[in-house]
Amino acid sequence: MAKDQQYQKYEKPVSEFIDKVVEIKRVSKKTKGGNQIHFTALVVSGDKKNRVGVGLGKAKSVADAIQKGIKKAQK
């Protein structure tokens, strides 16, 4: 029992929202030193009842862009 309680704080909380990635874009910006590449992710999050949110995340990696989009969609 004590072991279960110890690992309980590391478990991810179950979210009531369902997240769906709609679009991922690769964006390139021309600079003096070369091309700067980053990504944008459009994410929709909802609870299949009444609430829905849309978030746009931007970051240098795809995974970070998706996480930012999910956070903004669930606000």
All heavy atoms as an XYZ file, in Angstrom:
581
protein
N       0.813     -1.195      0.000
C       0.000      0.000      0.000
C       0.856      1.259      0.000
O       0.582      2.193     -0.707
C      -0.915      0.018      1.227
C      -2.312     -0.453      0.968
S      -3.138      0.627     -0.165
C      -4.769      0.117      0.018
N       1.899      1.267      0.826
C       2.734      2.454      0.929
C       3.453      2.728     -0.391
O       3.683      3.869     -0.760
C       3.740      2.289      2.052
N       3.798      1.657     -1.104
C       4.475      1.817     -2.375
C       3.556      2.463     -3.409
O       3.990      3.288     -4.205
C       4.935      0.447     -2.875
C       6.173      0.499     -3.690
C       6.671     -0.893     -3.973
C       8.115     -0.817     -4.373
N       8.686     -2.075     -4.695
N       2.267      2.096     -3.409
C       1.308      2.687     -4.326
C       1.154      4.180     -4.074
O       1.058      4.973     -4.996
C      -0.056      1.998     -4.206
C      -0.020      0.576     -4.737
O       0.864      0.282     -5.562
O      -0.870     -0.227     -4.311
N       1.136      4.563     -2.815
C       0.992      5.984     -2.478
C       2.242      6.764     -2.872
O       2.160      7.920     -3.242
C       0.724      6.142     -0.987
C      -0.645      5.642     -0.575
C      -0.841      5.688      0.925
O       0.091      5.930      1.668
N      -2.068      5.442      1.359
N       3.383      6.110     -2.812
C       4.630      6.771     -3.161
C       4.658      7.119     -4.647
O       5.080      8.201     -5.022
C       5.804      5.864     -2.817
C       7.156      6.480     -3.120
C       8.283      5.520     -2.820
O       8.053      4.352     -2.544
N       9.495      6.002     -2.890
N       4.201      6.215     -5.513
C       4.227      6.438     -6.946
C       3.015      7.216     -7.439
O       2.970      7.630     -8.574
C       4.331      5.110     -7.696
C       5.662      4.438     -7.492
C       5.763      3.223     -6.821
C       6.828      5.023     -7.944
C       6.984      2.615     -6.622
C       8.065      4.422     -7.758
C       8.127      3.218     -7.102
O       9.341      2.628     -6.911
N       2.053      7.418     -6.593
C       0.829      8.093     -6.988
C       1.091      9.543     -7.388
O       0.455     10.069     -8.290
C      -0.187      8.048     -5.848
C      -1.606      8.236     -6.299
C      -2.562      7.931     -5.168
O      -2.216      8.086     -3.999
N      -3.744      7.481     -5.498
N       2.060     10.196     -6.757
C       2.327     11.588     -7.073
C       3.004     11.746     -8.432
O       3.009     12.828     -9.000
C       3.167     12.239     -5.988
C       4.542     11.653     -5.803
C       5.269     12.335     -4.678
C       6.625     11.669     -4.444
N       7.333     12.290     -3.349
N       3.581     10.674     -8.980
C       4.236     10.746    -10.277
C       3.293     10.428    -11.433
O       3.646     10.654    -12.573
C       5.427      9.783    -10.323
C       6.502     10.147     -9.343
C       6.805      9.308     -8.287
C       7.201     11.340     -9.457
C       7.798      9.643     -7.379
C       8.187     11.688     -8.555
C       8.481     10.832     -7.521
O       9.456     11.167     -6.625
N       2.121      9.908    -11.147
C       1.189      9.564    -12.212
C       0.570     10.818    -12.795
O       0.345     11.806    -12.117
C       0.081      8.644    -11.669
C       0.560      7.266    -11.326
C      -0.570      6.395    -10.812
O      -1.737      6.780    -10.964
O      -0.257      5.341    -10.251
N       0.292     10.758    -14.096
C      -0.354     11.872    -14.769
C      -1.820     11.937    -14.346
O      -2.494     10.910    -14.317
C      -0.321     11.642    -16.281
C       0.725     12.384    -17.021
C       0.600     12.053    -18.467
C       0.992     13.187    -19.345
N       0.928     12.827    -20.739
N      -2.323     13.115    -14.036
C      -3.743     13.197    -13.723
C      -4.583     12.945    -14.985
O      -4.211     13.369    -16.084
C      -3.926     14.634    -13.230
C      -2.751     15.371    -13.753
C      -1.641     14.376    -13.903
N      -5.681     12.248    -14.809
C      -6.544     11.930    -15.944
C      -7.318     13.190    -16.308
O      -8.004     13.788    -15.480
C      -7.509     10.774    -15.586
C      -8.436     10.492    -16.746
C      -6.723      9.541    -15.202
N      -7.197     13.590    -17.557
C      -7.842     14.819    -18.013
C      -9.233     14.509    -18.539
O      -9.457     13.464    -19.158
C      -7.006     15.460    -19.117
O      -7.652     16.601    -19.605
N     -10.159     15.418    -18.316
C     -11.499     15.240    -18.840
C     -11.576     15.687    -20.295
O     -12.560     15.427    -20.970
C     -12.493     16.042    -17.995
C     -12.200     17.523    -17.959
C     -13.113     18.279    -17.031
O     -14.303     17.963    -16.996
O     -12.608     19.175    -16.349
N     -10.518     16.336    -20.785
C     -10.508     16.840    -22.145
C      -9.870     15.844    -23.105
O      -8.972     15.096    -22.746
C      -9.732     18.159    -22.216
C     -10.402     19.282    -21.484
C      -9.946     19.685    -20.249
C     -11.483     19.931    -22.033
C     -10.552     20.717    -19.572
C     -12.096     20.970    -21.377
C     -11.639     21.363    -20.136
N     -10.332     15.891    -24.334
C      -9.750     15.097    -25.412
C      -9.083     16.089    -26.363
O      -9.706     17.056    -26.792
C     -10.824     14.275    -26.132
C     -11.447     13.284    -25.152
C     -10.242     13.564    -27.338
C     -12.670     12.590    -25.676
N      -7.812     15.851    -26.684
C      -7.042     16.769    -27.512
C      -6.878     16.197    -28.914
O      -6.637     14.997    -29.077
C      -5.661     17.003    -26.905
C      -5.738     17.470    -25.463
O      -6.581     18.331    -25.188
O      -4.970     16.959    -24.634
N      -6.996     17.061    -29.908
C      -6.847     16.648    -31.300
C      -5.964     17.671    -32.009
O      -6.257     18.866    -31.991
C      -8.226     16.589    -31.964
C      -8.216     16.245    -33.417
C      -8.038     14.775    -33.626
C      -8.176     14.475    -35.109
N      -7.830     13.147    -35.432
N      -4.867     17.201    -32.606
C      -3.988     18.075    -33.374
C      -4.578     18.214    -34.773
O      -4.759     17.238    -35.490
C      -2.553     17.505    -33.450
C      -1.677     18.389    -34.298
C      -1.978     17.359    -32.057
N      -4.899     19.445    -35.146
C      -5.536     19.707    -36.436
C      -4.489     19.907    -37.520
O      -4.596     19.345    -38.608
C      -6.456     20.950    -36.340
C      -7.066     21.280    -37.683
C      -7.534     20.732    -35.303
N      -3.458     20.701    -37.210
C      -2.482     21.039    -38.240
C      -1.130     21.342    -37.614
O      -1.055     21.941    -36.536
C      -2.980     22.278    -38.997
C      -2.138     22.695    -40.155
C      -2.728     23.896    -40.874
O      -3.417     24.706    -40.244
O      -2.473     24.008    -42.075
N      -0.072     20.924    -38.301
C       1.290     21.259    -37.903
C       1.970     21.890    -39.116
O       1.965     21.305    -40.196
C       2.075     20.030    -37.430
C       1.434     19.447    -36.179
C       3.527     20.390    -37.167
C       2.071     18.180    -35.694
N       2.530     23.081    -38.931
C       3.215     23.782    -40.016
C       4.678     23.976    -39.667
O       5.011     24.245    -38.515
C       2.608     25.176    -40.231
C       1.307     25.207    -40.923
C       0.935     26.649    -41.183
C      -0.430     26.758    -41.792
N      -0.835     28.164    -41.943
N       5.511     23.860    -40.665
C       6.924     24.187    -40.512
C       7.129     25.585    -41.073
O       6.826     25.843    -42.237
C       7.773     23.180    -41.273
C       9.234     23.342    -41.026
C      10.021     22.300    -41.770
N      11.109     23.005    -42.429
C      11.705     22.598    -43.509
N      11.321     21.508    -44.109
N      12.681     23.295    -44.019
N       7.648     26.494    -40.255
C       7.822     27.875    -40.648
C       9.309     28.168    -40.709
O      10.073     27.790    -39.815
C       7.137     28.820    -39.632
C       7.309     30.268    -40.047
C       5.669     28.469    -39.502
N       9.738     28.844    -41.778
C      11.142     29.163    -41.962
C      11.300     30.672    -42.104
O      10.543     31.317    -42.828
C      11.667     28.450    -43.208
O      13.023     28.734    -43.397
N      12.287     31.215    -41.409
C      12.558     32.648    -41.461
C      13.995     32.840    -41.939
O      14.931     32.256    -41.378
C      12.373     33.248    -40.069
C      12.712     34.704    -39.950
C      12.522     35.129    -38.507
C      13.038     36.524    -38.284
N      12.933     36.912    -36.876
N      14.167     33.621    -42.981
C      15.494     33.859    -43.548
C      16.210     34.929    -42.737
O      15.702     36.027    -42.546
C      15.335     34.312    -44.993
C      16.598     34.472    -45.743
C      17.179     33.138    -46.066
C      18.346     33.337    -47.032
N      19.070     32.113    -47.205
N      17.384     34.591    -42.216
C      18.191     35.539    -41.463
C      19.596     35.598    -42.067
O      19.919     34.832    -42.976
C      18.307     35.142    -39.984
O      18.935     33.864    -39.905
C      16.951     35.082    -39.317
N      20.410     36.483    -41.536
C      21.773     36.643    -42.039
C      22.591     35.363    -41.847
O      23.391     34.995    -42.695
C      22.431     37.814    -41.306
C      23.785     38.198    -41.843
C      24.251     39.503    -41.257
C      24.988     39.266    -39.964
N      25.596     40.483    -39.418
N      22.351     34.680    -40.752
C      23.105     33.467    -40.446
C      22.559     32.207    -41.090
O      23.129     31.142    -40.963
N      21.432     32.290    -41.764
C      20.821     31.115    -42.388
C      19.320     31.116    -42.161
O      18.723     32.144    -41.877
N      18.727     29.944    -42.267
C      17.280     29.828    -42.071
C      16.969     29.451    -40.631
O      17.556     28.522    -40.087
C      16.691     28.763    -42.998
C      16.713     29.194    -44.439
O      16.739     30.380    -44.735
N      16.714     28.231    -45.345
N      16.029     30.173    -40.018
C      15.523     29.840    -38.687
C      14.251     29.019    -38.887
O      13.303     29.498    -39.501
C      15.177     31.115    -37.921
C      16.378     31.916    -37.482
C      16.930     31.419    -36.175
O      16.199     30.909    -35.335
N      18.229     31.567    -35.990
N      14.225     27.801    -38.380
C      13.064     26.929    -38.556
C      12.368     26.735    -37.213
O      13.016     26.458    -36.202
C      13.489     25.567    -39.137
C      14.079     25.763    -40.525
C      12.309     24.617    -39.203
C      14.689     24.534    -41.118
N      11.049     26.917    -37.207
C      10.245     26.583    -36.037
C       8.902     26.043    -36.513
O       8.611     26.032    -37.712
C      10.105     27.771    -35.082
C       9.350     28.934    -35.640
N       9.945     29.921    -36.369
C       8.055     29.261    -35.560
C       9.037     30.803    -36.731
N       7.881     30.431    -36.251
N       8.088     25.587    -35.579
C       6.849     24.908    -35.911
C       5.667     25.565    -35.216
O       5.800     26.108    -34.127
C       6.921     23.433    -35.483
C       8.003     22.675    -36.183
C       9.272     22.587    -35.638
C       7.758     22.050    -37.389
C      10.271     21.898    -36.271
C       8.757     21.351    -38.041
C      10.010     21.273    -37.482
N       4.508     25.499    -35.864
C       3.256     25.928    -35.238
C       2.305     24.743    -35.245
O       2.257     23.973    -36.214
C       2.599     27.106    -35.980
O       2.287     26.709    -37.300
C       3.504     28.309    -36.008
N       1.557     24.594    -34.173
C       0.610     23.487    -34.045
C      -0.754     24.037    -33.644
O      -0.859     24.785    -32.673
C       1.087     22.486    -33.004
N      -1.764     23.684    -34.402
C      -3.142     24.066    -34.097
C      -3.811     22.881    -33.415
O      -3.873     21.782    -33.977
C      -3.890     24.440    -35.368
C      -5.338     24.872    -35.219
C      -5.415     26.169    -34.417
C      -5.984     25.060    -36.564
N      -4.303     23.099    -32.193
C      -4.851     22.016    -31.372
C      -6.262     22.389    -30.919
O      -6.518     23.534    -30.546
C      -3.962     21.767    -30.131
C      -4.522     20.651    -29.282
C      -2.544     21.452    -30.540
N      -7.170     21.414    -30.968
C      -8.528     21.588    -30.454
C      -8.686     20.659    -29.263
O      -8.293     19.498    -29.311
C      -9.579     21.257    -31.536
C     -10.977     21.353    -30.980
C      -9.417     22.169    -32.731
N      -9.272     21.180    -28.190
C      -9.450     20.407    -26.976
C     -10.887     20.573    -26.501
O     -11.405     21.685    -26.453
C      -8.479     20.902    -25.907
O      -8.615     20.153    -24.741
N     -11.532     19.453    -26.152
C     -12.914     19.519    -25.687
C     -13.264     18.339    -24.808
O     -12.523     17.365    -24.724
N     -14.430     18.424    -24.151
C     -14.849     17.348    -23.254
C     -16.033     16.554    -23.803
O     -16.632     15.776    -23.083
C     -15.178     17.903    -21.864
C     -16.348     18.863    -21.874
O     -16.824     19.230    -22.963
O     -16.776     19.254    -20.783
N     -16.358     16.725    -25.079
C     -17.452     16.008    -25.765
C     -18.801     16.230    -25.099
O     -19.709     15.428    -25.250
C     -17.159     14.520    -25.849
C     -15.993     14.205    -26.748
C     -16.203     12.919    -27.462
C     -15.082     12.723    -28.441
N     -15.250     11.597    -29.273
N     -18.928     17.323    -24.348
C     -20.205     17.665    -23.744
C     -20.614     19.048    -24.225
O     -21.541     19.189    -24.996
C     -20.128     17.627    -22.224
C     -19.945     16.231    -21.677
C     -19.820     16.248    -20.186
C     -19.503     14.847    -19.684
N     -19.079     14.870    -18.300
N     -19.889     20.064    -23.752
C     -20.290     21.413    -24.106
C     -19.112     22.353    -24.289
O     -19.245     23.380    -24.922
C     -21.221     21.967    -23.016
C     -22.113     23.055    -23.536
O     -22.213     23.264    -24.734
N     -22.761     23.760    -22.649
N     -17.958     22.006    -23.730
C     -16.833     22.924    -23.747
C     -15.830     22.545    -24.830
O     -15.521     21.372    -25.021
C     -16.137     22.935    -22.399
C     -17.040     23.431    -21.289
C     -16.314     23.532    -19.994
N     -15.869     22.213    -19.556
C     -15.160     21.993    -18.464
N     -14.795     22.999    -17.712
N     -14.807     20.778    -18.119
N     -15.315     23.566    -25.506
C     -14.301     23.351    -26.537
C     -13.362     24.551    -26.550
O     -13.767     25.674    -26.236
C     -14.941     23.117    -27.930
C     -15.638     24.362    -28.424
C     -13.929     22.626    -28.923
N     -12.090     24.298    -26.865
C     -11.114     25.370    -26.936
C     -10.149     25.121    -28.075
O      -9.899     23.989    -28.472
N      -9.607     26.199    -28.620
C      -8.653     26.121    -29.718
C      -7.373     26.815    -29.274
O      -7.423     27.907    -28.707
C      -9.207     26.802    -30.988
C      -8.201     26.741    -32.117
C     -10.507     26.159    -31.409
N      -6.239     26.184    -29.520
C      -4.960     26.767    -29.127
C      -3.938     26.665    -30.235
O      -3.910     25.689    -30.983
N      -3.114     27.694    -30.352
C      -2.050     27.723    -31.343
C      -0.724     27.813    -30.602
O      -0.460     28.793    -29.900
C      -2.215     28.934    -32.266
C      -1.232     29.050    -33.418
C      -1.470     27.922    -34.420
C      -1.370     30.382    -34.107
N       0.096     26.765    -30.726
C       1.387     26.734    -30.059
C       2.514     26.908    -31.053
O       2.467     26.375    -32.159
N       3.524     27.667    -30.666
C       4.691     27.900    -31.517
C       5.948     27.575    -30.737
O       6.097     28.007    -29.591
C       4.744     29.366    -31.956
C       3.543     29.826    -32.734
C       3.644     31.308    -33.030
C       2.383     31.810    -33.689
N       2.454     33.252    -33.953
N       6.851     26.793    -31.364
C       8.100     26.427    -30.698
C       9.100     25.919    -31.728
O       8.757     25.707    -32.900
C       7.853     25.358    -29.644
N      10.332     25.699    -31.271
C      11.377     25.206    -32.174
C      11.272     23.710    -32.439
O      11.868     23.212    -33.385
C      12.746     25.542    -31.606
C      12.999     27.023    -31.602
C      14.456     27.336    -31.666
C      14.617     28.844    -31.696
N      15.698     29.273    -32.522
N      10.522     22.983    -31.598
C      10.305     21.557    -31.849
C       8.802     21.274    -31.913
O       7.997     22.008    -31.339
C      10.963     20.705    -30.761
O      10.266     20.841    -29.554
N       8.451     20.207    -32.591
C       7.040     19.872    -32.785
C       6.376     19.522    -31.458
O       5.261     19.972    -31.165
C       6.901     18.691    -33.781
C       5.454     18.279    -33.940
C       7.464     19.070    -35.130
N       7.042     18.741    -30.639
C       6.449     18.302    -29.371
C       6.152     19.489    -28.452
O       5.089     19.544    -27.825
C       7.378     17.321    -28.670
N       7.080     20.436    -28.388
C       6.852     21.620    -27.551
C       5.712     22.472    -28.090
O       4.928     23.030    -27.325
C       8.127     22.457    -27.449
C       9.227     21.777    -26.662
O       8.902     20.859    -25.865
O      10.401     22.140    -26.831
N       5.614     22.578    -29.407
C       4.530     23.357    -30.015
C       3.174     22.733    -29.705
O       2.210     23.435    -29.392
C       4.732     23.461    -31.520
N       3.094     21.408    -29.732
C       1.836     20.718    -29.426
C       1.462     20.920    -27.963
O       0.309     21.201    -27.635
C       1.942     19.221    -29.781
C       2.020     19.046    -31.296
C       0.758     18.446    -29.221
C       2.323     17.642    -31.744
N       2.439     20.806    -27.057
C       2.157     21.001    -25.635
C       1.667     22.417    -25.343
O       0.751     22.616    -24.565
C       3.406     20.705    -24.796
C       3.757     19.238    -24.733
C       2.653     18.406    -24.101
O       2.044     18.818    -23.132
N       2.403     17.255    -24.664
N       2.282     23.412    -25.979
C       1.845     24.797    -25.799
C       0.435     24.992    -26.336
O      -0.380     25.692    -25.733
C       2.798     25.755    -26.505
C       4.106     25.954    -25.788
C       4.951     26.965    -26.536
C       6.272     27.202    -25.864
N       7.078     28.208    -26.586
N       0.127     24.370    -27.470
C      -1.203     24.469    -28.047
C      -2.263     23.847    -27.145
O      -3.353     24.392    -26.977
N      -1.934     22.720    -26.525
C      -2.877     22.054    -25.605
C      -3.123     22.938    -24.393
O      -4.272     23.097    -23.959
C      -2.324     20.671    -25.191
C      -2.375     19.700    -26.369
C      -3.089     20.113    -24.007
C      -1.666     18.389    -26.126
N      -2.082     23.523    -23.829
C      -2.259     24.398    -22.663
C      -3.144     25.589    -22.996
O      -4.020     25.974    -22.203
C      -0.909     24.887    -22.147
C      -0.193     23.889    -21.303
C       1.054     24.523    -20.706
C       1.756     23.536    -19.809
N       2.953     24.088    -19.199
N      -2.923     26.201    -24.148
C      -3.721     27.366    -24.541
C      -5.156     26.975    -24.852
O      -6.074     27.739    -24.597
C      -3.076     28.048    -25.749
C      -1.810     28.778    -25.402
C      -1.221     29.473    -26.606
C       0.090     30.159    -26.227
N       0.693     30.845    -27.363
N      -5.364     25.793    -25.409
C      -6.720     25.350    -25.735
C      -7.527     25.043    -24.483
O      -8.744     25.231    -24.462
C      -6.665     24.115    -26.647
N      -6.880     24.585    -23.426
C      -7.602     24.210    -22.211
C      -7.792     25.366    -21.245
O      -8.422     25.204    -20.223
C      -6.857     23.073    -21.506
C      -6.949     21.780    -22.264
C      -6.235     20.643    -21.583
O      -5.599     20.806    -20.552
N      -6.332     19.458    -22.159
N      -7.285     26.555    -21.568
C      -7.489     27.728    -20.700
C      -8.917     28.165    -20.684
O      -9.641     28.093    -21.613
C      -6.624     28.890    -21.177
C      -5.248     28.845    -20.580
C      -4.527     30.134    -20.902
C      -3.187     30.134    -20.255
N      -2.438     31.315    -20.550
